[in-house]
């Protein structure tokens, strides 16, 4: 069996719950398992919410991803988001900031992005998954937050 990083068991029913968990973690000392820092995780989550409202435009997914996602979206949208999905290089550099990311700045970005999403989102057509109901996009965003924040542990 592969060496899998330690994770917290999380499930969020709303984006407010995800932001509350991130805020709680940011109020104390943390450690992360996996390959990203807490600041990088928060910034990544903020960027994905910015994408869901059209505030930012991500790189166009490669053809293979555009062909596979319509089939896979039903699997992804009916269960928890699983770690290990490898983004194409241009999307990786777009959605994952390199180097040190200040946790408080990234948390502020996440809060602002979630508030913008709640007021202005989601887009009628998700840039990766296509046409989805608001409930499905909310579920996807909550699951995405839970998966990434599960790698952040209070110390």
GITA-V89812 format. One record per pair of residues at least 24 apart in sequence whose ideal C-beta (glycine too) atoms are under 6 Angstrom apart, sorted by the first residue. I is the first residue (numbers start at 1). J is the second residue. If there is no record, write none. Layout:
# GITA-V89812
[[I/J] [I/J]]
This chain:
# GITA-V89812
[[5/33] [5/34] [6/33] [7/150] [7/151] [8/150] [10/146] [10/149] [10/150] [11/146] [12/142] [12/145] [12/146] [15/114] [18/145] [19/111] [19/114] [21/149] [22/107] [25/152] [26/103] [26/107] [28/154] [29/155] [30/152] [30/154] [31/153] [31/155] [32/151] [32/152] [33/151] [34/151] [38/103] [38/152] [39/101] [39/102] [39/103] [39/106] [40/97] [40/101] [41/148] [42/106] [42/107] [42/110] [43/97] [43/101] [43/106] [44/95] [44/96] [45/110] [45/145] [46/109] [46/110] [46/113] [47/95] [49/113] [49/114] [49/117] [50/113] [51/127] [52/117] [52/121] [52/122] [53/116] [53/117] [53/120] [53/121] [54/123] [58/94] [58/127] [59/90] [59/91] [59/94] [62/88] [69/128] [73/129] [77/136] [80/143] [81/143] [81/144] [81/147] [83/147]]
